[in-house]
Amino acid sequence: MLTLTDNAVAVIRSLTEQPQVPDGTGLRIATDPSAGALTLSLAPEPVEGDQVVNEAGARLFLESSAAELLDDKALDAAVDPSGSVQFAVAEQQPG
């Protein structure tokens, strides 16, 4: 199962706990076959069939194909000085 780094947890919580965002909102990762890429979006709830990861209050919804693709990966995140968020996928660290 996809794991989240502490940075990813903090960034996801920051995005989903803003006052204008509905309770229960999570970050949704889905596949985009036409672009050969993953898409990220804020979603008020998981779509039927999504795998839900809830780690330390950070909610992540994984579309089934994305969950399969990311099964042995770790999601990391960083915020640059201008406030832009960047997510990265890496191999899970043993242990």
Backbone atoms as SQL, in Angstrom:
CREATE TABLE atoms (id INTEGER PRIMARY KEY, chain TEXT, resi INTEGER, resn TEXT, atom TEXT, x REAL, y REAL, z REAL);
INSERT INTO atoms VALUES
  (1, 'A', 1, 'MET', 'N', 0.842, -1.176, 0.000),
  (2, 'A', 1, 'MET', 'CA', 0.000, 0.000, 0.000),
  (3, 'A', 1, 'MET', 'C', 0.892, 1.246, 0.000),
  (4, 'A', 2, 'LEU', 'N', 0.463, 2.262, -0.726),
  (5, 'A', 2, 'LEU', 'CA', 1.179, 3.534, -0.768),
  (6, 'A', 2, 'LEU', 'C', 1.340, 4.072, 0.647),
  (7, 'A', 3, 'THR', 'N', 2.543, 4.522, 0.961),
  (8, 'A', 3, 'THR', 'CA', 2.778, 5.157, 2.257),
  (9, 'A', 3, 'THR', 'C', 2.995, 6.657, 2.043),
  (10, 'A', 4, 'LEU', 'N', 2.817, 7.413, 3.102),
  (11, 'A', 4, 'LEU', 'CA', 2.980, 8.865, 3.053),
  (12, 'A', 4, 'LEU', 'C', 4.135, 9.265, 3.957),
  (13, 'A', 5, 'THR', 'N', 4.993, 10.157, 3.464),
  (14, 'A', 5, 'THR', 'CA', 6.038, 10.708, 4.328),
  (15, 'A', 5, 'THR', 'C', 5.390, 11.737, 5.259),
  (16, 'A', 6, 'ASP', 'N', 6.119, 12.121, 6.288),
  (17, 'A', 6, 'ASP', 'CA', 5.615, 13.156, 7.201),
  (18, 'A', 6, 'ASP', 'C', 5.322, 14.450, 6.447),
  (19, 'A', 7, 'ASN', 'N', 6.183, 14.780, 5.469),
  (20, 'A', 7, 'ASN', 'CA', 5.961, 15.994, 4.674),
  (21, 'A', 7, 'ASN', 'C', 4.659, 15.898, 3.879),
  (22, 'A', 8, 'ALA', 'N', 4.399, 14.735, 3.285),
  (23, 'A', 8, 'ALA', 'CA', 3.170, 14.554, 2.512),
  (24, 'A', 8, 'ALA', 'C', 1.946, 14.684, 3.413),
  (25, 'A', 9, 'VAL', 'N', 2.008, 14.094, 4.595),
  (26, 'A', 9, 'VAL', 'CA', 0.894, 14.202, 5.544),
  (27, 'A', 9, 'VAL', 'C', 0.632, 15.671, 5.863),
  (28, 'A', 10, 'ALA', 'N', 1.689, 16.420, 6.167),
  (29, 'A', 10, 'ALA', 'CA', 1.533, 17.839, 6.533),
  (30, 'A', 10, 'ALA', 'C', 0.952, 18.650, 5.379),
  (31, 'A', 11, 'VAL', 'N', 1.430, 18.416, 4.157),
  (32, 'A', 11, 'VAL', 'CA', 0.940, 19.186, 3.007),
  (33, 'A', 11, 'VAL', 'C', -0.506, 18.830, 2.700),
  (34, 'A', 12, 'ILE', 'N', -0.857, 17.551, 2.710),
  (35, 'A', 12, 'ILE', 'CA', -2.241, 17.144, 2.429),
  (36, 'A', 12, 'ILE', 'C', -3.178, 17.736, 3.474),
  (37, 'A', 13, 'ARG', 'N', -2.779, 17.674, 4.732),
  (38, 'A', 13, 'ARG', 'CA', -3.623, 18.260, 5.786),
  (39, 'A', 13, 'ARG', 'C', -3.774, 19.765, 5.586),
  (40, 'A', 14, 'SER', 'N', -2.698, 20.425, 5.214),
  (41, 'A', 14, 'SER', 'CA', -2.750, 21.866, 4.968),
  (42, 'A', 14, 'SER', 'C', -3.728, 22.195, 3.834),
  (43, 'A', 15, 'LEU', 'N', -3.719, 21.394, 2.788),
  (44, 'A', 15, 'LEU', 'CA', -4.615, 21.626, 1.644),
  (45, 'A', 15, 'LEU', 'C', -6.070, 21.342, 1.989),
  (46, 'A', 16, 'THR', 'N', -6.311, 20.292, 2.769),
  (47, 'A', 16, 'THR', 'CA', -7.696, 19.856, 3.012),
  (48, 'A', 16, 'THR', 'C', -8.331, 20.460, 4.255),
  (49, 'A', 17, 'GLU', 'N', -7.554, 21.140, 5.087),
  (50, 'A', 17, 'GLU', 'CA', -8.110, 21.714, 6.315),
  (51, 'A', 17, 'GLU', 'C', -8.339, 23.217, 6.210),
  (52, 'A', 18, 'GLN', 'N', -8.305, 23.744, 5.005),
  (53, 'A', 18, 'GLN', 'CA', -8.581, 25.165, 4.816),
  (54, 'A', 18, 'GLN', 'C', -10.065, 25.420, 5.062),
  (55, 'A', 19, 'PRO', 'N', -10.425, 26.601, 5.555),
  (56, 'A', 19, 'PRO', 'CA', -11.825, 26.884, 5.914),
  (57, 'A', 19, 'PRO', 'C', -12.826, 26.684, 4.773),
  (58, 'A', 20, 'GLN', 'N', -12.434, 26.972, 3.544),
  (59, 'A', 20, 'GLN', 'CA', -13.372, 26.873, 2.429),
  (60, 'A', 20, 'GLN', 'C', -13.516, 25.442, 1.891),
  (61, 'A', 21, 'VAL', 'N', -12.732, 24.507, 2.409),
  (62, 'A', 21, 'VAL', 'CA', -12.765, 23.127, 1.938),
  (63, 'A', 21, 'VAL', 'C', -13.714, 22.321, 2.828),
  (64, 'A', 22, 'PRO', 'N', -14.664, 21.574, 2.227),
  (65, 'A', 22, 'PRO', 'CA', -15.621, 20.794, 3.026),
  (66, 'A', 22, 'PRO', 'C', -14.928, 19.725, 3.881),
  (67, 'A', 23, 'ASP', 'N', -15.517, 19.434, 5.047),
  (68, 'A', 23, 'ASP', 'CA', -15.010, 18.364, 5.905),
  (69, 'A', 23, 'ASP', 'C', -15.010, 17.054, 5.129),
  (70, 'A', 24, 'GLY', 'N', -13.999, 16.246, 5.372),
  (71, 'A', 24, 'GLY', 'CA', -13.911, 14.946, 4.711),
  (72, 'A', 24, 'GLY', 'C', -13.201, 14.973, 3.374),
  (73, 'A', 25, 'THR', 'N', -12.828, 16.163, 2.900),
  (74, 'A', 25, 'THR', 'CA', -12.134, 16.284, 1.622),
  (75, 'A', 25, 'THR', 'C', -10.777, 15.597, 1.712),
  (76, 'A', 26, 'GLY', 'N', -10.357, 15.014, 0.606),
  (77, 'A', 26, 'GLY', 'CA', -9.053, 14.370, 0.543),
  (78, 'A', 26, 'GLY', 'C', -8.378, 14.671, -0.784),
  (79, 'A', 27, 'LEU', 'N', -7.132, 14.294, -0.876),
  (80, 'A', 27, 'LEU', 'CA', -6.390, 14.401, -2.128),
  (81, 'A', 27, 'LEU', 'C', -6.653, 13.113, -2.905),
  (82, 'A', 28, 'ARG', 'N', -7.113, 13.233, -4.156),
  (83, 'A', 28, 'ARG', 'CA', -7.412, 12.057, -4.977),
  (84, 'A', 28, 'ARG', 'C', -6.352, 11.918, -6.054),
  (85, 'A', 29, 'ILE', 'N', -5.826, 10.707, -6.163),
  (86, 'A', 29, 'ILE', 'CA', -4.862, 10.390, -7.211),
  (87, 'A', 29, 'ILE', 'C', -5.533, 9.396, -8.145),
  (88, 'A', 30, 'ALA', 'N', -5.509, 9.732, -9.434),
  (89, 'A', 30, 'ALA', 'CA', -6.113, 8.877, -10.455),
  (90, 'A', 30, 'ALA', 'C', -5.167, 8.773, -11.638),
  (91, 'A', 31, 'THR', 'N', -5.400, 7.781, -12.469),
  (92, 'A', 31, 'THR', 'CA', -4.604, 7.644, -13.685),
  (93, 'A', 31, 'THR', 'C', -5.292, 8.398, -14.811),
  (94, 'A', 32, 'ASP', 'N', -4.487, 8.917, -15.715),
  (95, 'A', 32, 'ASP', 'CA', -4.996, 9.571, -16.923),
  (96, 'A', 32, 'ASP', 'C', -4.374, 8.843, -18.104),
  (97, 'A', 33, 'PRO', 'N', -5.064, 7.787, -18.583),
  (98, 'A', 33, 'PRO', 'CA', -4.493, 6.968, -19.653),
  (99, 'A', 33, 'PRO', 'C', -4.135, 7.759, -20.906),
  (100, 'A', 34, 'SER', 'N', -4.896, 8.791, -21.238),
  (101, 'A', 34, 'SER', 'CA', -4.615, 9.552, -22.459),
  (102, 'A', 34, 'SER', 'C', -3.300, 10.315, -22.358),
  (103, 'A', 35, 'ALA', 'N', -2.923, 10.710, -21.138),
  (104, 'A', 35, 'ALA', 'CA', -1.676, 11.452, -20.950),
  (105, 'A', 35, 'ALA', 'C', -0.552, 10.560, -20.431),
  (106, 'A', 36, 'GLY', 'N', -0.906, 9.319, -20.050),
  (107, 'A', 36, 'GLY', 'CA', 0.108, 8.438, -19.479),
  (108, 'A', 36, 'GLY', 'C', 0.662, 8.979, -18.180),
  (109, 'A', 37, 'ALA', 'N', -0.199, 9.576, -17.381),
  (110, 'A', 37, 'ALA', 'CA', 0.250, 10.237, -16.161),
  (111, 'A', 37, 'ALA', 'C', -0.751, 10.031, -15.032),
  (112, 'A', 38, 'LEU', 'N', -0.368, 10.497, -13.867),
  (113, 'A', 38, 'LEU', 'CA', -1.264, 10.527, -12.715),
  (114, 'A', 38, 'LEU', 'C', -1.810, 11.937, -12.556),
  (115, 'A', 39, 'THR', 'N', -3.051, 12.034, -12.100),
  (116, 'A', 39, 'THR', 'CA', -3.640, 13.339, -11.816),
  (117, 'A', 39, 'THR', 'C', -3.899, 13.442, -10.316),
  (118, 'A', 40, 'LEU', 'N', -3.759, 14.644, -9.798),
  (119, 'A', 40, 'LEU', 'CA', -4.049, 14.909, -8.399),
  (120, 'A', 40, 'LEU', 'C', -5.096, 16.000, -8.335),
  (121, 'A', 41, 'SER', 'N', -6.073, 15.802, -7.457),
  (122, 'A', 41, 'SER', 'CA', -7.113, 16.807, -7.278),
  (123, 'A', 41, 'SER', 'C', -7.671, 16.690, -5.868),
  (124, 'A', 42, 'LEU', 'N', -8.265, 17.757, -5.390),
  (125, 'A', 42, 'LEU', 'CA', -8.989, 17.694, -4.124),
  (126, 'A', 42, 'LEU', 'C', -10.381, 17.155, -4.420),
  (127, 'A', 43, 'ALA', 'N', -10.835, 16.212, -3.622),
  (128, 'A', 43, 'ALA', 'CA', -12.152, 15.608, -3.822),
  (129, 'A', 43, 'ALA', 'C', -12.901, 15.611, -2.489),
  (130, 'A', 44, 'PRO', 'N', -14.193, 15.965, -2.507),
  (131, 'A', 44, 'PRO', 'CA', -14.947, 16.023, -1.262),
  (132, 'A', 44, 'PRO', 'C', -15.174, 14.646, -0.635),
  (133, 'A', 45, 'GLU', 'N', -15.078, 13.598, -1.444),
  (134, 'A', 45, 'GLU', 'CA', -15.258, 12.229, -0.944),
  (135, 'A', 45, 'GLU', 'C', -14.661, 11.265, -1.968),
  (136, 'A', 46, 'PRO', 'N', -14.378, 10.030, -1.541),
  (137, 'A', 46, 'PRO', 'CA', -13.833, 9.075, -2.501),
  (138, 'A', 46, 'PRO', 'C', -14.899, 8.673, -3.522),
  (139, 'A', 47, 'VAL', 'N', -14.434, 8.293, -4.702),
  (140, 'A', 47, 'VAL', 'CA', -15.305, 7.747, -5.742),
  (141, 'A', 47, 'VAL', 'C', -15.442, 6.257, -5.456),
  (142, 'A', 48, 'GLU', 'N', -16.583, 5.677, -5.818),
  (143, 'A', 48, 'GLU', 'CA', -16.780, 4.251, -5.600),
  (144, 'A', 48, 'GLU', 'C', -15.614, 3.474, -6.207),
  (145, 'A', 49, 'GLY', 'N', -15.024, 2.578, -5.421),
  (146, 'A', 49, 'GLY', 'CA', -13.885, 1.793, -5.864),
  (147, 'A', 49, 'GLY', 'C', -12.541, 2.367, -5.451),
  (148, 'A', 50, 'ASP', 'N', -12.526, 3.606, -4.952),
  (149, 'A', 50, 'ASP', 'CA', -11.266, 4.207, -4.501),
  (150, 'A', 50, 'ASP', 'C', -10.765, 3.506, -3.246),
  (151, 'A', 51, 'GLN', 'N', -9.457, 3.402, -3.130),
  (152, 'A', 51, 'GLN', 'CA', -8.822, 2.948, -1.899),
  (153, 'A', 51, 'GLN', 'C', -8.593, 4.198, -1.054),
  (154, 'A', 52, 'VAL', 'N', -8.968, 4.156, 0.207),
  (155, 'A', 52, 'VAL', 'CA', -8.828, 5.324, 1.087),
  (156, 'A', 52, 'VAL', 'C', -7.672, 5.100, 2.045),
  (157, 'A', 53, 'VAL', 'N', -6.757, 6.062, 2.064),
  (158, 'A', 53, 'VAL', 'CA', -5.641, 6.056, 3.005),
  (159, 'A', 53, 'VAL', 'C', -5.881, 7.226, 3.948),
  (160, 'A', 54, 'ASN', 'N', -5.922, 6.954, 5.243),
  (161, 'A', 54, 'ASN', 'CA', -6.117, 8.009, 6.235),
  (162, 'A', 54, 'ASN', 'C', -4.961, 7.898, 7.218),
  (163, 'A', 55, 'GLU', 'N', -3.997, 8.775, 7.078),
  (164, 'A', 55, 'GLU', 'CA', -2.806, 8.718, 7.912),
  (165, 'A', 55, 'GLU', 'C', -2.636, 10.032, 8.656),
  (166, 'A', 56, 'ALA', 'N', -2.778, 9.969, 9.966),
  (167, 'A', 56, 'ALA', 'CA', -2.601, 11.143, 10.827),
  (168, 'A', 56, 'ALA', 'C', -3.468, 12.320, 10.373),
  (169, 'A', 57, 'GLY', 'N', -4.685, 12.025, 9.925),
  (170, 'A', 57, 'GLY', 'CA', -5.606, 13.073, 9.513),
  (171, 'A', 57, 'GLY', 'C', -5.478, 13.499, 8.068),
  (172, 'A', 58, 'ALA', 'N', -4.518, 12.937, 7.339),
  (173, 'A', 58, 'ALA', 'CA', -4.371, 13.227, 5.910),
  (174, 'A', 58, 'ALA', 'C', -5.137, 12.166, 5.137),
  (175, 'A', 59, 'ARG', 'N', -6.174, 12.608, 4.395),
  (176, 'A', 59, 'ARG', 'CA', -6.995, 11.664, 3.632),
  (177, 'A', 59, 'ARG', 'C', -6.548, 11.652, 2.177),
  (178, 'A', 60, 'LEU', 'N', -6.337, 10.444, 1.672),
  (179, 'A', 60, 'LEU', 'CA', -5.901, 10.244, 0.309),
  (180, 'A', 60, 'LEU', 'C', -6.831, 9.223, -0.332),
  (181, 'A', 61, 'PHE', 'N', -7.359, 9.552, -1.512),
  (182, 'A', 61, 'PHE', 'CA', -8.237, 8.656, -2.247),
  (183, 'A', 61, 'PHE', 'C', -7.485, 8.184, -3.487),
  (184, 'A', 62, 'LEU', 'N', -7.332, 6.876, -3.612),
  (185, 'A', 62, 'LEU', 'CA', -6.588, 6.317, -4.742),
  (186, 'A', 62, 'LEU', 'C', -7.532, 5.571, -5.668),
  (187, 'A', 63, 'GLU', 'N', -7.659, 6.050, -6.894),
  (188, 'A', 63, 'GLU', 'CA', -8.411, 5.337, -7.916),
  (189, 'A', 63, 'GLU', 'C', -7.762, 3.957, -8.054),
  (190, 'A', 64, 'SER', 'N', -8.536, 2.921, -8.367),
  (191, 'A', 64, 'SER', 'CA', -8.035, 1.543, -8.303),
  (192, 'A', 64, 'SER', 'C', -6.778, 1.322, -9.148),
  (193, 'A', 65, 'SER', 'N', -6.720, 1.862, -10.345),
  (194, 'A', 65, 'SER', 'CA', -5.518, 1.688, -11.185),
  (195, 'A', 65, 'SER', 'C', -4.322, 2.412, -10.574),
  (196, 'A', 66, 'ALA', 'N', -4.549, 3.590, -10.017),
  (197, 'A', 66, 'ALA', 'CA', -3.471, 4.336, -9.371),
  (198, 'A', 66, 'ALA', 'C', -2.993, 3.592, -8.120),
  (199, 'A', 67, 'ALA', 'N', -3.927, 3.007, -7.366),
  (200, 'A', 67, 'ALA', 'CA', -3.554, 2.255, -6.161),
  (201, 'A', 67, 'ALA', 'C', -2.663, 1.081, -6.530),
  (202, 'A', 68, 'GLU', 'N', -2.990, 0.403, -7.623),
  (203, 'A', 68, 'GLU', 'CA', -2.182, -0.731, -8.072),
  (204, 'A', 68, 'GLU', 'C', -0.788, -0.267, -8.500),
  (205, 'A', 69, 'LEU', 'N', -0.738, 0.811, -9.246),
  (206, 'A', 69, 'LEU', 'CA', 0.529, 1.358, -9.733),
  (207, 'A', 69, 'LEU', 'C', 1.431, 1.824, -8.587),
  (208, 'A', 70, 'LEU', 'N', 0.824, 2.387, -7.542),
  (209, 'A', 70, 'LEU', 'CA', 1.579, 2.991, -6.440),
  (210, 'A', 70, 'LEU', 'C', 1.713, 2.083, -5.215),
  (211, 'A', 71, 'ASP', 'N', 1.306, 0.839, -5.342),
  (212, 'A', 71, 'ASP', 'CA', 1.225, -0.075, -4.205),
  (213, 'A', 71, 'ASP', 'C', 2.499, -0.154, -3.377),
  (214, 'A', 72, 'ASP', 'N', 3.661, -0.151, -4.009),
  (215, 'A', 72, 'ASP', 'CA', 4.924, -0.300, -3.281),
  (216, 'A', 72, 'ASP', 'C', 5.717, 1.005, -3.228),
  (217, 'A', 73, 'LYS', 'N', 5.012, 2.128, -3.337),
  (218, 'A', 73, 'LYS', 'CA', 5.671, 3.440, -3.395),
  (219, 'A', 73, 'LYS', 'C', 5.377, 4.270, -2.148),
  (220, 'A', 74, 'ALA', 'N', 6.096, 5.386, -2.055),
  (221, 'A', 74, 'ALA', 'CA', 5.894, 6.365, -0.987),
  (222, 'A', 74, 'ALA', 'C', 5.638, 7.723, -1.633),
  (223, 'A', 75, 'LEU', 'N', 4.688, 8.460, -1.080),
  (224, 'A', 75, 'LEU', 'CA', 4.375, 9.801, -1.570),
  (225, 'A', 75, 'LEU', 'C', 5.049, 10.823, -0.664),
  (226, 'A', 76, 'ASP', 'N', 5.804, 11.729, -1.281),
  (227, 'A', 76, 'ASP', 'CA', 6.466, 12.801, -0.545),
  (228, 'A', 76, 'ASP', 'C', 5.949, 14.120, -1.101),
  (229, 'A', 77, 'ALA', 'N', 6.149, 15.194, -0.373),
  (230, 'A', 77, 'ALA', 'CA', 5.691, 16.514, -0.814),
  (231, 'A', 77, 'ALA', 'C', 6.637, 17.572, -0.282),
  (232, 'A', 78, 'ALA', 'N', 6.685, 18.671, -1.015),
  (233, 'A', 78, 'ALA', 'CA', 7.487, 19.818, -0.596),
  (234, 'A', 78, 'ALA', 'C', 6.773, 21.087, -1.046),
  (235, 'A', 79, 'VAL', 'N', 6.998, 22.154, -0.319),
  (236, 'A', 79, 'VAL', 'CA', 6.464, 23.471, -0.675),
  (237, 'A', 79, 'VAL', 'C', 7.663, 24.374, -0.921),
  (238, 'A', 80, 'ASP', 'N', 7.709, 24.978, -2.124),
  (239, 'A', 80, 'ASP', 'CA', 8.850, 25.843, -2.437),
  (240, 'A', 80, 'ASP', 'C', 8.608, 27.232, -1.846),
  (241, 'A', 81, 'PRO', 'N', 9.611, 28.094, -1.892),
  (242, 'A', 81, 'PRO', 'CA', 9.485, 29.430, -1.274),
  (243, 'A', 81, 'PRO', 'C', 8.310, 30.262, -1.802),
  (244, 'A', 82, 'SER', 'N', 7.876, 29.999, -3.039),
  (245, 'A', 82, 'SER', 'CA', 6.746, 30.762, -3.587),
  (246, 'A', 82, 'SER', 'C', 5.397, 30.190, -3.148),
  (247, 'A', 83, 'GLY', 'N', 5.421, 29.047, -2.419),
  (248, 'A', 83, 'GLY', 'CA', 4.184, 28.445, -1.945),
  (249, 'A', 83, 'GLY', 'C', 3.644, 27.350, -2.840),
  (250, 'A', 84, 'SER', 'N', 4.337, 27.045, -3.929),
  (251, 'A', 84, 'SER', 'CA', 3.894, 25.971, -4.824),
  (252, 'A', 84, 'SER', 'C', 4.185, 24.617, -4.189),
  (253, 'A', 85, 'VAL', 'N', 3.220, 23.712, -4.313),
  (254, 'A', 85, 'VAL', 'CA', 3.355, 22.366, -3.762),
  (255, 'A', 85, 'VAL', 'C', 3.814, 21.426, -4.863),
  (256, 'A', 86, 'GLN', 'N', 4.770, 20.579, -4.524),
  (257, 'A', 86, 'GLN', 'CA', 5.220, 19.553, -5.459),
  (258, 'A', 86, 'GLN', 'C', 5.179, 18.212, -4.752),
  (259, 'A', 87, 'PHE', 'N', 4.554, 17.244, -5.416),
  (260, 'A', 87, 'PHE', 'CA', 4.502, 15.879, -4.902),
  (261, 'A', 87, 'PHE', 'C', 5.475, 15.032, -5.689),
  (262, 'A', 88, 'ALA', 'N', 6.058, 14.035, -5.026),
  (263, 'A', 88, 'ALA', 'CA', 6.983, 13.115, -5.680),
  (264, 'A', 88, 'ALA', 'C', 6.689, 11.703, -5.189),
  (265, 'A', 89, 'VAL', 'N', 6.864, 10.752, -6.087),
  (266, 'A', 89, 'VAL', 'CA', 6.687, 9.343, -5.758),
  (267, 'A', 89, 'VAL', 'C', 8.055, 8.697, -5.758),
  (268, 'A', 90, 'ALA', 'N', 8.333, 7.911, -4.708),
  (269, 'A', 90, 'ALA', 'CA', 9.626, 7.236, -4.584),
  (270, 'A', 90, 'ALA', 'C', 9.405, 5.803, -4.116),
  (271, 'A', 91, 'GLU', 'N', 10.453, 5.025, -4.171),
  (272, 'A', 91, 'GLU', 'CA', 10.390, 3.669, -3.640),
  (273, 'A', 91, 'GLU', 'C', 10.239, 3.748, -2.126),
  (274, 'A', 92, 'GLN', 'N', 9.489, 2.812, -1.538),
  (275, 'A', 92, 'GLN', 'CA', 9.358, 2.775, -0.090),
  (276, 'A', 92, 'GLN', 'C', 10.690, 2.384, 0.523),
  (277, 'A', 93, 'GLN', 'N', 11.008, 2.993, 1.651),
  (278, 'A', 93, 'GLN', 'CA', 12.222, 2.660, 2.373),
  (279, 'A', 93, 'GLN', 'C', 11.968, 1.425, 3.243),
  (280, 'A', 94, 'PRO', 'N', 12.901, 0.487, 3.284),
  (281, 'A', 94, 'PRO', 'CA', 12.699, -0.701, 4.123),
  (282, 'A', 94, 'PRO', 'C', 12.590, -0.320, 5.596),
  (283, 'A', 95, 'GLY', 'N', 11.814, -1.140, 6.298),
  (284, 'A', 95, 'GLY', 'CA', 11.725, -0.940, 7.737),
  (285, 'A', 95, 'GLY', 'C', 10.453, -0.338, 8.098);
